[in-house]
Amino acid sequence: LIVLRDMKSGKNMVHPFTEFIKSEYGNNKIKTQIDNGGKITAFLNYILDNQERLKIGTFCKLRYEHATIFLNYHCGSLNRETVIRYRSVLAKFYYFMAKKSLLDSCEEKDFIVNTVIKKNGKIVTVVIAPFEGVDLPEAKAKSRNEHDMSPELQAMLLEVAIEEVNQIAFGVALSMFGGFRVGELVNTIYSSIRTIGYYGEYGLLITIKDNTLRPELKNNSAKGFAKRPRFQQVLSPFGLMGWLLKMHRMKYSANGKNNAVFINAKGQPMTYDSYKYYFGKLKKKFFERLDKCENPLLKSQSLVLQSRRWFTHIGRGIFSNNLIDTVDNASQAQALRGDKSIDTVSVYVGDSRRLGKKFEDNTEDVF
């Protein structure tokens, strides 16, 4: 919902502009609706805050130059891709209002509307508005997030989690051996976990879905959702997952509410942000241990890791790379990762250690 607040009385009223979000993004996930609704409200608040300077008394008087001013000045500190997303949403917003004849200075014929087929086969509508003079920031060189570690570092990361940040050690293992995302971890409940073999000796099978463990915070910032509800298999090398599940349940289920697997210090289910807080502690402890390590190889790998960008998603990246080095083809990796499209696996195929090793083996006789 887009809400208009009376700053004197403090009362809120659902604004008719909500119809734009429902008509344009109603079929999208809640996160997409909130993200794009946030861009529209940022623009509308900018107009309200600068009414006198812009000489505009009502939204019906909006002109294309107002969008240009907003994109150039309010969004000037943002990166190029973010400004382009703002421009795209504003173009659709202006087009929506023009079609309903809500704007005095804008007409439907001013816009260029194209239908585009994306790589995944999805058909989307692209609206180009006459926002003249938009000064896009320079494109920056992309630094891709790190998504892999050597086996030695993987072992140390899990070891540090167990010994130093035990609250999420089981979660780190679920990411490394099951590809779990943070939003999926904080939605996991004990009743959704099935063990394979004696107490998870051969792995786990977990039902992933939105369990509304913190209803007072639901939809608060479009974070903490299960991206794709599914049954997810978790591998268990040497029976590790069964042992971790047993230890975690003994320590963190007695005071937990709502049957949540991951709880904070107050016994409440962890939120998306609180899990990231604990992972931040883990990352700091991990580097502290690497700095004290006497192994020169691990020290050099530590320097590389500290220069790269990585956070909670590293666990899913480790899982994916280990899968690619094990399975026979990318389709098997797609199934075990729980992906809809095989395209998402391609980046890991390109980085696979096994591909380089197989190439070496196949060309050894040449040399």
Protein Blocks (a to p, Z undefined) as FASTA:
>chain_A
ZZdddfknopacddfklmmmmmmmmmpcfklmmmmmmmmmmmmmmmmmmmmmnopabfkl
pcfklmmmmmmmmmmmpcfklmmmmmmmmmmmmmmmmmnopafkbcfklpccdddddfko
pacdddddfdehiacddddddddddfbdcfklmmmmmmmmmmmmmmlmmmmmmmmmnopa
fklmmmpcfklpccedjehlnoccdddddehlalmlgoklopaiafbgcddddddehhlm
mmmmmmmmmmmmmmpghhiabdcfkopacdfklmmmmmmmmmmmmmmmmmmpcbfklmmm
mmmmmmpccdfklmmmmmmmmmmmmmmbfklmmmmnopabfklmmmmmmmpmklmmmmmm
mmmmmZZ
